[in-house]
Amino acid sequence: MAPDPFGAPPGGRPPAPATDDAPPAPATDDAPPAPATDDAPATDDAPPAASAEADLVGAAPPGEGANGTGVPESESAVDAAGPVDPAPAALREQAARAEEYLALAQRTKADFENYRRRAVRDAALAQERGVAKLAKELLPAVDNLDRALSAAQTAAAAAGEGDEIHAQLLSGIEIVHADVISALQRAGIEAFSPEGEAFDPQWHEAVAQAPIPDAASGSVVEVYQRGYRIGESVLRPARVLVAA
């Protein structure tokens, strides 16, 4: 066989031309590992520097809220809800003032009621004292009128029924006496004659004491002078004779 002019060996393929694009030889298990460098990560996990950087990017700067406005979230929520209504505070203040004025009015009313009661009581006491003072001045005249009435009754009885002079005199004295006693009663002054009652030093004045037959010891046997009282107060005790 004649030789190939292109240099192909006899009986085979011509060799492939050498080019620069030939693939490198495959790596085998016996190849040594590449040396580690400072820039290569030590583990297969994500580097912590990237996470910290993400946190720094998402975090708000100091002094600012999550909204990034520099206002805390609580204040931001209040501002978002609107301004605070001052009405409740004003209502509480008005209620406090109302309670204060009510307490003052109640105290004033109580003081006035106490004053009114004291004034009524003082007026009644003053009136009673005035009546009692006037009655004490009139009682001696009333006593003399009692004596005049008793003397006229004695004279009329001695003169007999046909004596018109003594009868008219007695009638006039009786009318005056009745009018005076009625006037005293209208003023609250009453006369009392405790004959037959037990002796009471608060209401009676013992002029004398003597043994009296058929009379209980300590009882009033005779009244020398009637007593007078106004209400529960004694203007003048009755002057009496007490049985021993």
C-alpha positions in Angstrom: 0.0 0.0 0.0 1.2 3.4 -0.8 1.8 5.7 2.0 -0.7 8.5 2.8 0.5 11.8 1.6 -1.1 13.5 4.6 1.0 11.3 7.0 -1.8 9.0 8.1 -0.5 5.7 9.2 -1.4 2.8 7.1 -4.5 1.1 8.0 -5.8 3.6 10.6 -7.4 7.0 11.2 -5.5 10.1 10.9 -4.7 11.7 14.3 -6.9 14.5 15.4 -5.3 17.8 15.1 -4.1 19.4 18.4 -6.1 22.5 19.4 -6.2 24.9 22.3 -9.8 24.0 23.2 -9.0 20.5 24.4 -10.7 19.8 27.8 -8.5 19.5 30.8 -7.9 16.1 32.4 -10.6 15.1 34.8 -9.8 15.4 38.5 -9.3 12.2 40.3 -9.8 11.3 44.0 -6.1 11.2 44.4 -5.8 14.9 43.7 -4.8 16.9 46.8 -7.4 19.4 48.2 -7.0 23.0 47.5 -5.4 24.9 50.4 -7.8 26.9 52.7 -7.4 30.6 52.7 -8.6 33.3 55.1 -11.3 34.5 52.7 -13.0 31.1 52.5 -15.8 30.3 55.0 -15.1 27.7 57.6 -18.5 26.1 57.3 -21.2 25.6 54.7 -23.6 27.9 56.7 -24.3 31.5 55.7 -21.8 33.9 57.2 -23.0 35.8 60.4 -21.7 39.0 59.0 -24.5 39.1 56.4 -27.2 38.5 59.1 -25.8 41.2 61.4 -25.7 43.6 58.4 -29.3 42.8 57.6 -30.3 43.5 61.3 -28.5 46.8 61.2 -30.2 47.8 58.0 -33.7 46.9 59.4 -33.2 48.3 63.0 -34.2 51.9 63.8 -31.5 54.3 64.9 -31.3 55.0 68.7 -34.0 57.3 70.0 -36.4 56.4 67.2 -39.5 54.2 67.2 -40.3 51.5 64.8 -41.9 54.0 62.6 -38.6 55.9 62.2 -40.1 59.2 63.2 -38.2 59.6 66.5 -41.5 59.3 68.6 -42.1 56.2 70.8 -44.7 53.8 69.5 -47.0 54.5 72.5 -47.0 58.2 71.8 -47.4 57.5 68.1 -50.5 55.4 68.9 -51.9 58.3 71.0 -51.3 60.8 68.2 -52.8 58.4 65.7 -55.9 58.1 67.9 -56.3 61.9 68.0 -55.8 64.6 70.7 -56.9 63.9 74.3 -60.4 65.3 75.1 -60.2 67.7 78.1 -63.9 67.2 78.8 -63.6 64.4 81.4 -61.1 66.4 83.4 -63.4 69.4 83.3 -66.4 67.3 84.3 -64.5 65.9 87.3 -63.5 69.3 88.4 -67.1 70.5 88.1 -68.3 67.5 90.1 -65.8 68.2 92.9 -66.9 71.8 93.1 -70.6 70.7 93.1 -69.9 68.3 96.0 -68.1 71.1 97.9 -70.9 73.6 97.3 -73.5 70.9 98.4 -71.6 70.2 101.6 -71.4 74.0 102.3 -75.1 74.4 101.7 -75.9 71.5 104.0 -73.8 72.9 106.8 -75.3 76.3 106.3 -78.8 74.8 106.4 -78.0 72.9 109.6 -76.5 76.0 111.2 -79.6 78.0 110.3 -81.9 75.3 111.6 -80.0 75.2 114.9 -80.1 79.0 115.1 -83.8 79.0 114.4 -84.5 76.5 117.2 -82.3 78.5 119.6 -84.0 81.7 118.7 -87.5 80.1 119.2 -86.4 78.7 122.5 -84.7 81.9 123.7 -87.8 83.9 122.7 -90.0 81.6 124.6 -87.8 81.7 127.7 -87.5 85.5 127.4 -91.3 85.8 127.2 -91.7 83.5 130.2 -89.2 85.5 132.2 -91.0 88.7 131.4 -94.4 87.3 132.3 -93.0 85.8 135.5 -91.4 89.1 136.5 -94.7 91.0 135.9 -96.7 88.4 137.7 -94.4 88.6 140.8 -95.1 92.3 140.9 -98.8 91.8 140.6 -99.2 88.9 143.1 -99.2 91.1 146.2 -102.1 93.1 144.7 -103.9 89.9 143.9 -103.4 88.8 147.5 -104.9 92.1 148.7 -107.8 91.6 146.3 -108.4 88.1 147.8 -108.5 89.6 151.3 -110.9 92.3 150.1 -113.2 89.7 148.6 -113.1 87.7 151.8 -113.9 90.7 153.9 -116.8 91.7 151.7 -118.2 88.2 151.9 -118.1 88.4 155.7 -119.7 91.8 155.8 -122.4 90.8 153.4 -123.2 87.7 155.4 -123.4 89.8 158.6 -125.7 92.4 157.0 -128.1 89.8 155.8 -129.8 89.3 152.4 -131.7 92.6 152.5 -128.6 94.8 152.6 -128.2 96.1 149.0 -125.0 98.1 149.8 -123.0 95.1 151.0 -124.4 93.0 148.2 -123.4 95.4 145.5 -119.9 95.9 147.0 -119.4 92.1 147.1 -120.6 91.8 143.5 -118.1 94.5 142.3 -115.1 92.9 144.1 -116.0 89.5 142.8 -116.1 90.8 139.2 -112.7 92.5 139.5 -111.2 89.4 141.2 -112.4 87.1 138.4 -111.1 89.4 135.7 -107.6 89.5 137.3 -107.4 85.7 137.7 -108.6 85.2 134.1 -105.9 87.6 132.9 -103.2 85.7 134.8 -104.5 82.4 133.4 -104.3 83.7 129.8 -100.6 84.5 130.5 -100.0 81.0 131.7 -100.1 81.7 135.4 -102.2 79.4 137.6 -103.0 79.6 141.2 -103.0 76.4 143.3 -104.2 75.6 146.8 -102.7 72.3 148.1 -105.1 71.7 151.0 -105.2 68.0 151.9 -102.2 67.1 149.7 -98.9 65.8 150.9 -96.3 68.4 151.8 -93.9 69.1 148.9 -91.0 71.5 149.7 -90.7 72.3 146.0 -94.3 73.7 145.8 -95.1 74.5 149.4 -93.7 76.6 152.2 -94.5 75.4 155.7 -95.4 78.3 158.0 -96.2 76.1 160.9 -96.6 72.5 162.0 -99.0 71.2 164.6 -100.7 68.0 165.6 -104.1 67.9 164.0 -106.6 65.2 164.8 -107.8 63.0 161.9 -105.0 64.4 159.7 -102.2 62.4 158.3 -98.7 63.4 159.4 -97.0 65.5 156.8 -100.2 66.6 155.0 -101.3 70.2 154.3 -104.0 71.1 156.8 -104.6 74.8 156.0 -103.5 77.2 153.3 -102.6 80.6 154.5 -101.6 82.0 151.1 -102.2 80.4 147.7 -99.3 79.6 145.5 -98.8 80.5 141.8 -96.9 78.7 139.0 -96.2 79.3 135.3 -95.9 76.0 133.5 -93.6 73.8 135.6 -91.9 76.7 137.3 -93.0 78.0 140.7 -93.6 81.7 140.9 -94.4 81.6 144.6 -94.9 78.6 146.8 -98.1 78.2 148.8 -97.8 79.1 152.5 -99.4 76.2 154.4 -99.9 74.6 157.8 -98.6 71.0 158.0 -99.9 68.3 160.3 -97.4 66.8 162.6 
